[in-house]
Amino acid sequence: MSHDVIVRMPPSPTGWLHLGTARTALFNWCFARANKGQIVFRWEDTDKTRSKKEYETEILAGLNWLGMDFEKKSDKFTRQTDNTERHNQALKDLWKADKIFPCFTTAAELDQLRYKAQKEKKGFVFWSPYRSMDHATLQTKIDSGKPFVWRLRVTKGQNMMFTDLVKGSITVNTDTIGDITVARQDGSVLYMLANVIDDLEDQISHVIRGDDHISNTPKQLCILAALGEKPFTYAHIPLVLDAQNKKLSKRNVTPGVCVLIRDFQEQGFLPEAVVNGLAFLGWNPKTTEEIFSLADLEKIFDLKKVNPAAAQYDFGKMEWFNQQWIKQLEITKLKTYFLEWNKRFKTTNSLREGLSETILGRSDEDYLENEARFTKALNLVRQKASTLPVLADELEYLCFDLPASSVTLHNEKMKISPALADQVIQVIKEMLEKIEASDFIAENIRTRSIEKIAAMGLKNGQFLWPFRVALSGREKSVGPFDMAEVLGKKECLERFNKRLK
Ligand code: GLU
């Protein structure tokens, strides 16, 4: 079956999954889905020293976590090093057709030329002296065993033109390119050529990739021309810049700012939120709507709505997306994510210091021991939390025994003497005792509390502070009425009794 749209996702497994790569994957994925096209996944693993299996595993798992199961859902799942024979054949054909030539200029000679150009403040373009030698002479040189690299004989003074779906029409003259290196002496083909040969083999229609590859495109057009092939359709998606307008990199950001997908996992982001945030790095629906799931994007994604200008990375915005998703996600899903984070990511957390030993020690079983309370608590605290560790912190006093606390029920600033604190606690206790367990809901507790506050002639805080501290042991917590409802009548009364002792 022939398809109008066939895209590819060809990561090099040379590092952990970066948000820029994840975004490229997302745009390809959504573009293919929105256009009922196909996706080819390809490991570009020809750089043997830098490619590692552990990176492959992590990249695939990260993409899968975001909802893109490339291993199972790609229409073709390939590996560049499996295509060596095909690359070699292409190289032989190109040599036979005189489109490439061996270049014997040494690295040291090239360095000198580069240095000279630099001193003269000129751009460095290399036209090999061997480009004009005839085939037979060059073959004799090859046979003599002199070291060389294979270069493409680029036609001088030619305009390479392409229409980029994001950037518009782009023209580059080959006079700024020079003769392109395409393979090593041993015949191992370099990225520039291997990538084109494989894209041709996979019948790619659209090359959607990061802006950092835009300077490769005119070179690859030269290669395509030499192979007698037509160009693909290109879309270069804008760079992601940090706050200093530099290309976003893990090394340059302040600690805590996520750049790798594993950072997001460790710091308690939901995949929905990361996908949503990544989509907005460059793409915009051109409406005021901001919340989009992967399923939404698969329907509406459109390259025309990708902004050609570089995208500024705003980590605060990522946290905002996370907060929105934590608030609105189906509760069973949120539970699953929370427990997954608890089990898989919590202890690898780069923010370990931010979590108490008690929280670090909580197992999934601990949370599930009283699942009903866990669910209720989660539903309550998710209204304000921006990440999963924040949820964990709040869940601590809602799901588990009241922790030992140094926060006092009395409070000088709020004019709550120890005697008044005791009195208030006593009143609250009696008030709660009178509410039937089945009516033990925040609204009822609120109504009765307001009556008591009025009857006792207190300021709200004088009543609510001891209430909050008695139940949570903390200065800050969710509201006492909601907290009481989640804890339930029995647990509330036990906590009050404990505090009264
Ligand atoms: N392997 C290349 C990379 O990871 C692919 C570039 C391309 O999409 O052509 O950057």
Residues whose N, C-alpha, C, O or C-beta is under 5 A from the ligand:
A	BS01	LIG	P10 P11 S12 E44 R209
